[in-house]
Amino acid sequence: MISLDLDEIPVTLIDGRQTTFGEWSGQVRLVVNVASRCGLTPQYARLEGLQHRYGSRGFTVLGFPSNQFLQEFGANEKIADYCASTWGVTFPMMSKVRVNGRRAHPLYAALAMVSDEEGRSGRVRWNFEKFLVLPDGAVHRFHPTTVPDDPRIVALIEESLPG
């Protein structure tokens, strides 16, 4: 776990609105690179469950669609429609990004420096890799197959939310 200052990094919501990661400053943020046609796509239901459970207490999921693993739709509109109609997604979704390589989104370039529980940092391995960003800037990284409501993630969320 390392601490990063990510709030000035620009992000674009799926509807085209420009902002920064700091729009959600002070909150517990679960950043996830999502994909609509992946075997892990059912994790959307658990992500939305966390959003409903903790959203009113200073938590948000932030979905970053990516086609780097060739499992995401081409158009942001199709991604947004699919997520809303199939999974009832209400958490903020960003425009499609690259998560690896020279053209990786700046947020993912920074998050890639974070090690997971096994000490591995670097490239995002697959869709649905999770980065839990705490209000103090501490970042915890979780494998794609770690479900969003894994007890380790939930414990960190609950420890970091106000009273």
C-alpha positions as CSV (number, residue, x, y, z in Angstrom):
1,M,0.0,0.0,0.0
2,I,1.3,3.4,-1.0
3,S,-0.2,6.9,-0.8
4,L,-0.7,8.9,-3.9
5,D,-2.0,12.4,-4.7
6,L,-4.4,11.7,-7.6
7,D,-7.0,14.5,-7.2
8,E,-5.6,16.8,-10.0
9,I,-5.8,14.0,-12.6
10,P,-8.3,14.9,-15.3
11,V,-11.1,12.4,-16.0
12,T,-14.0,12.4,-18.5
13,L,-17.3,11.0,-17.5
14,I,-19.1,8.7,-20.0
15,D,-21.4,11.5,-21.0
16,G,-18.4,13.6,-22.0
17,R,-18.3,15.9,-18.9
18,Q,-14.7,16.8,-18.0
19,T,-13.7,16.9,-14.3
20,T,-10.9,15.6,-12.1
21,F,-10.5,12.6,-9.9
22,G,-10.7,15.2,-7.1
23,E,-14.5,15.6,-7.7
24,W,-14.7,12.6,-5.3
25,S,-12.0,13.8,-2.9
26,G,-12.5,12.9,0.7
27,Q,-14.5,9.9,-0.3
28,V,-13.5,6.2,-0.3
29,R,-13.2,5.5,-4.0
30,L,-13.2,2.0,-5.6
31,V,-11.6,2.4,-9.1
32,V,-12.4,-0.5,-11.4
33,N,-11.5,-1.1,-15.0
34,V,-14.7,-2.6,-16.4
35,A,-15.7,-4.5,-19.5
36,S,-19.1,-5.4,-20.8
37,R,-18.3,-8.7,-22.5
38,C,-16.0,-10.4,-19.9
39,G,-16.5,-13.5,-17.8
40,L,-16.1,-11.2,-14.7
41,T,-18.8,-8.7,-15.9
42,P,-21.3,-10.1,-13.3
43,Q,-19.2,-8.2,-10.8
44,Y,-21.2,-5.2,-11.8
45,A,-24.0,-6.4,-9.6
46,R,-21.7,-6.5,-6.5
47,L,-20.2,-3.1,-7.4
48,E,-23.7,-1.7,-7.5
49,G,-24.4,-3.4,-4.2
50,L,-21.5,-1.6,-2.6
51,Q,-22.6,1.7,-4.1
52,H,-26.1,1.3,-2.6
53,R,-24.8,0.1,0.7
54,Y,-22.2,2.8,1.3
55,G,-22.9,5.6,-1.2
56,S,-24.7,7.8,1.2
57,R,-21.8,7.5,3.7
58,G,-19.0,8.9,1.5
59,F,-18.1,6.0,-0.8
60,T,-18.3,5.6,-4.6
61,V,-17.4,3.1,-7.2
62,L,-15.8,4.7,-10.3
63,G,-16.0,2.6,-13.4
64,F,-13.4,3.0,-16.1
65,P,-14.4,1.0,-19.3
66,S,-11.4,-0.3,-21.2
67,N,-11.1,-2.4,-24.4
68,Q,-7.4,-3.3,-23.8
69,F,-8.4,-6.9,-23.3
70,L,-10.8,-6.8,-26.3
71,Q,-14.0,-7.2,-24.3
72,E,-15.7,-3.8,-24.3
73,F,-18.1,-2.2,-26.7
74,G,-16.8,0.5,-29.0
75,A,-19.0,3.4,-28.2
76,N,-19.4,5.1,-24.8
77,E,-23.2,5.4,-25.4
78,K,-23.5,1.6,-25.9
79,I,-21.4,1.0,-22.7
80,A,-23.6,3.4,-20.7
81,D,-26.8,1.9,-22.0
82,Y,-25.6,-1.7,-21.4
83,C,-24.5,-0.9,-17.8
84,A,-27.7,0.9,-16.9
85,S,-30.2,-1.5,-18.5
86,T,-28.4,-4.8,-17.7
87,W,-26.9,-4.1,-14.3
88,G,-28.7,-1.0,-13.0
89,V,-25.4,0.8,-12.7
90,T,-25.9,4.2,-10.8
91,F,-22.2,4.8,-9.9
92,P,-20.1,7.2,-12.1
93,M,-18.8,5.7,-15.3
94,M,-16.0,7.3,-17.2
95,S,-15.3,7.4,-20.9
96,K,-13.4,4.4,-22.3
97,V,-9.7,4.5,-21.4
98,R,-6.4,2.6,-21.9
99,V,-5.1,1.1,-18.6
100,N,-1.7,-0.1,-19.8
101,G,1.1,1.0,-22.1
102,R,2.5,4.4,-23.2
103,R,-1.0,5.8,-23.7
104,A,-2.5,4.6,-20.4
105,H,-4.8,7.1,-18.8
106,P,-2.8,9.2,-16.2
107,L,-4.8,7.8,-13.3
108,Y,-3.9,4.2,-14.3
109,A,-0.3,5.2,-14.9
110,A,-0.2,6.3,-11.3
111,L,-2.2,3.4,-9.9
112,A,0.1,0.9,-11.7
113,M,2.8,1.8,-9.1
114,V,0.7,0.3,-6.3
115,S,1.5,-3.3,-5.3
116,D,-1.1,-5.9,-4.5
117,E,-1.0,-8.1,-1.5
118,E,1.6,-10.3,-3.1
119,G,3.9,-7.3,-3.8
120,R,3.2,-7.2,-7.5
121,S,2.8,-3.8,-9.2
122,G,2.8,-2.7,-12.8
123,R,0.5,-3.5,-15.6
124,V,-3.2,-4.1,-15.0
125,R,-3.6,-7.8,-15.5
126,W,-7.2,-8.1,-16.6
127,N,-10.7,-6.5,-16.5
128,F,-12.1,-5.7,-13.1
129,E,-8.8,-5.1,-11.3
130,K,-9.7,-3.0,-8.2
131,F,-7.9,0.0,-6.6
132,L,-9.4,1.2,-3.3
133,V,-8.4,4.8,-2.8
134,L,-8.9,6.0,0.8
135,P,-9.5,9.6,1.7
136,D,-5.9,10.0,3.0
137,G,-4.5,8.9,-0.4
138,A,-3.6,5.4,0.6
139,V,-4.3,2.9,-2.2
140,H,-4.9,-0.8,-2.0
141,R,-4.8,-3.0,-5.1
142,F,-6.9,-6.2,-5.5
143,H,-6.9,-8.9,-8.2
144,P,-9.6,-9.0,-10.9
145,T,-11.0,-12.2,-9.5
146,T,-11.4,-10.7,-6.0
147,V,-15.1,-9.9,-5.8
148,P,-15.9,-6.3,-5.0
149,D,-17.6,-7.2,-1.7
150,D,-14.7,-9.4,-0.5
151,P,-14.4,-9.1,3.3
152,R,-11.0,-7.4,2.9
153,I,-12.4,-4.7,0.7
154,V,-15.5,-4.2,2.9
155,A,-13.4,-4.0,6.0
156,L,-11.2,-1.2,4.5
157,I,-14.3,0.6,3.3
158,E,-16.0,0.5,6.7
159,E,-12.8,1.5,8.6
160,S,-12.4,4.5,6.3
161,L,-15.9,5.9,6.3
162,P,-17.0,8.5,8.9
163,G,-18.9,7.2,12.0
